[in-house]
Amino acid sequence: MDRQAALAELTAPGAPYELVPVELYGRTCRAFRHAPPTLRDLFEQTRSDLPFMVYDDERLSFEDAWGQACGIATLLVEQYGVGHGDRVAISMRNYPEWITGFTAVTSVGGIAVAMNALWQPDEMAYGLRDCGAKVLLADEERLERLARQSDPFPELGILGIRSSIPPGLDARCLATALAEVGPCAMPQANLHPNDDATIFYTSGSTGHPKGVVSSHRSVLSALLSWELEAHAAALMRGRKLATPAEQPAALLGVPLFHVTGSHAVYLSSYRAQRRIVSMYKWDVEHAAELIEREKISSVIAPPAMTGDLVAVAARTKRDLSSLAIVGGGGAPRAPSQVKNIDRAFERAAPNTGWGMTETNAIGAGILGQDYLDHPESSGRCSAVLDLRVVDEADNARPVGERGELQVRGTSVFRGYWNRPEADAETFADGGWMRTGDVAYIDAEGFVYIVDRIKDLVIRGGENIGCGCVEAALVEHPDVIEACVYGLPDERLGEEVAASVYAERPVSAEELRAFLEPRLARFQIPRHFRIFDQPLPRIASGKIFKRQLREDALRAHAAG
């Protein structure tokens, strides 16, 4: 059976993944008839005594996690007045409280705001003000950053996670507050599938990050789309998807504030009854130890981290045979790494996909032999979405010809939080979303991402707006012009690089030290080219970025 026939069988009337037309944001989309209506329904329908979260020596079952979420939700509703549509920000490492906090917020009609845990104080302050957060759930590192603000949000309710409360912050310890509340039921809430559920921030090519707003229906469509693809892949091999003999387990190698971590690992674990194993921070040796000890069946992580695992597998004596999937997301993987994954692990199939925060992480996907046969492809279109490649006038391009990739469908976001001008730039007629990626689609339907229109660097899955790095550089008193771009990096996909015109000699070390309090670490350029004369410009007066990048590529290749 080919893929189209498999999808047709699984989505037909009466089938488990039947697709029906629905109205969402004024657009007609395809949605799963039998999907849970809301995230709260997803959480309640999957309560069980099976282990759900593993963090160091801590273990929570699905039922334990629901119980803790009920306590947090009761706190939010009864003591902080959180109601329908109120924003609650989450800013912390991949602690269990990230998951139970998200569960609580979305179960009572609030909007969970996933804040980038790498943000520095000014970025945190911007995010909290931009979304209008009523409450913040944050760990000690994030609270200390917030405390460095001159006006640390006196009206904001703050619950500290695994932390003491820094001086100057009016905050409460979550663990203490939960002990006072005691066991309780989830507060009642009237939810609709099209209600806003999440805000994830994404870096644009210029200016501040934008809040991507998605509904319960959009998020759930992404989750069931992955399930559908797994069942279709089994049918293509002539069999039904088998129920695992042992509980599956996933290693959480991606921050939960990324849709890859929150959706592809965390939220998709409920219906699969999959155990999630988390770490304080990525450490490849510890990851290998956890894979062996916990019998991890899947790892989904950026290419840099999966590359680390391949290297460990080649030299370690640990038993990594439980791995069935080594997935990727957030950045393209080098074709050589696809083949290395196939060679390094006993039975693990490589997989990847193309998606965006704005599409709730889905778009196209590819797995196993298809991926080995098409290692430069991001896969074929998800069943609940449509993809097309267009020219500058939004006219469809022929098969195999390059243009901008556009997407529409149920998992596509509602719009940017309070950014109507950004919405107008992003959405074309007919509900099509402009992705900013240059791509082509071949005759078999495989999508190939070949370039970007948007001025972004994607470093290990992090979107970095060149404009914000350039703006920080020109704050330096001796920097007159700055041009930021990406250079290829075998481990991270791309690294940030900059060409700078300075009126006196400055060193790369001096510039990095200047940027440290202004930018997150991953945004600071690794490579600098420093000039004592103006940077080249095109006829319109803009800096000639393409030439500067090409010159830097040649210099980089020459060592």
C-alpha angles and dihedrals in degrees: 000000000000123000097261092052091047092050091046092053094047096046099041122118109290093015121124093253098037111167121217132176116261135174115244125168089344092305128111109233140169113254137175111263093207099044119123105266095231140005089258089059089050091053095045095045093054101048111136143142093252115117112266110170130033119186117164104306094342122103127182126185122217087259092049090051091050090050093052090047090053089056094048091047091051090052092049095048102038102034104027101031095236110173142159111329097005115138122236115186123215118200119167147093120286093290121152087250090067088063098041091045091052090048091052096048097047093043094061098044098265124132114245110220111203105207121199105254090209093063117119122227097277092047091048090050092050093051094049092049094042095054094035093231116203094193135018125208106197142157127232098274092052093044091053090053092049091049089060089067114103090226105032097193105273092191094052119102107226128196115188119218119212090336149105113243114256116233113269096033122107096215142136131221109249094214091054092046092050091050089055092050095048126188112342144155125260109270115251118261136175105227133178126199091240095052117117109262109167145025116198118180120230128188114244126206090257137022129358125347116273126231111238110211120205135175130230089254093053094051094045091049089060093050095050091044089064090049091050092051091051092052091045091052090053092050090050087058090051100256143080122260107272123229107243115251089222130034108275118238132201129202110224102224096157130069113260090230087071117079089232090062098037098041110022094041110019109031095035089057095072101072091035089051086225124169116235119213115197135189133206088239136345113284115162096207091051089045091056090049091052093048090055097041099042096036091237112203100188139029120188113185142133117282093261092061097041087049088055089052092050089054092049092047089055094055107025130087092211117125105247094162093116090074112108100164131032103186136182140204143162097044138034118267122227112250089237090060091054090059092042090057090052091051098040101055128057098229108350117130117213117233139172141159146192120249141132138220084252092058095043090251099300130103110112132001140189134187143180119335093005088058093047089050093045104029094162094052128093091211137246130318121283114248095242093051140063123216129195138169116225142180125238091282092052092253114147115256121223121259111288096016123117127245141122115314114232128188138192135174147091099311094052113112126254095238143284118305108265092337107116092159090057090048090053091053093046105046124065128192116296095033094288116153119215107228100189089229122122110222147148131215119216128218092270092053097255114149121221119193107206108165145350131249092192116080096245139131115211107207114182091329096315116121109222120191109221090208095062092050091048090050091052092048095053090055086074106101093231099043114095101171135013133186120188126195142147129269122196117264123186094215103036101027092236137016126206115255133178140197111207134190109207128180092220131027111281129173130229089242091055092050093048091050089050091052098046097087092039104049139034111261094251090057096056112102117252093195125049133184109190121198134190093210135055118288117252117269137200124235093274090057097253120133110267096242096169092057093046091050093047090050090049091049091055092047091046092050091049090055 
